[in-house]
Amino acid sequence: MCTLEKRGNIFYLTLTGDDEHRLNPTLISSIRSALAEAGSQSVPGSVLITTAQGKFFSNGFDLKWAQKAGSDSMARLEHMVELFKPVVADLISLPMPTIAAVTGHAAAAGFILAMSHDYVLMRRDRGVMYMSELDIGMTLPDYFTALIRSKIGSDSARRGLVLRAAKIKAEEAVEMGIVDSAHDNGEEAVEAAVRLGEQLSKRKWDGAVYGELRKSLHPETCGVLGLVNKEVLPSRL
């Protein structure tokens, strides 16, 4: 479902295989385990890069898995929504800089997964950012809404994303302030993520301090996620 590899101070979390990387309980658990492992091994200078194999970064929640429950399908969907919430919390509190290299479509919860990172890099030749909830007749979980408000500063960008269900390509996503940079293909997006990761790693920041500062930038999101800031005493003056 996903792998975690460490090269130097950079952790590479990869959603593996050529499927849509739909977020079901199994994949969500795998991602959380990888994030916990990276967090436990964090040292000053650690960085996380998340990417995916195949056509999709992630196409959101596994609706087919939910529908298999028949009359209980809504309960299964609500279960996935609750299971995914700690993934966002894990990324918001992870004690290191995080970078998403979006190498394919990122839709709905897959979009939220990407946006939970500090930096988002995207390929321009293929793939879109897309919040599909309006098209499929669903409202947004509270933590989705909080994260979108926190991460996307422009009201018109949020409106286009949520209230037009726009399928946003890389160049437009950069203009809208949704992603940081666009690259010719998936390989170049990953290479750019590695270069950025290496630059950040050289700063050798204290991970605990970094994580607390990140949380302080997103008070609404942290409130919904149940995250609180902790005082971190300086390790050096």
Secondary structure, DSSP 8 states (H G I E B T S, - for coil): -EEEEEETTEEEEEE-SSS---B-HHHHHHHHHHHHHHHHT--TT-EEEEEESSSEEE--B-HHHHHTTGGGHHHHHHHHHHHHHHHHHHHHH-SS-EEEEE-SEEETHHHHHHHTSSEEEEESSS--EE--HHHHT----HHHHHHHHHH---HHHHHHHHHS---B-HHHHHHTTSSSEEESSHHHHHHHHHHHHHHHHTT---HHHHHHHHHHH-HHHHHHHT--------S--
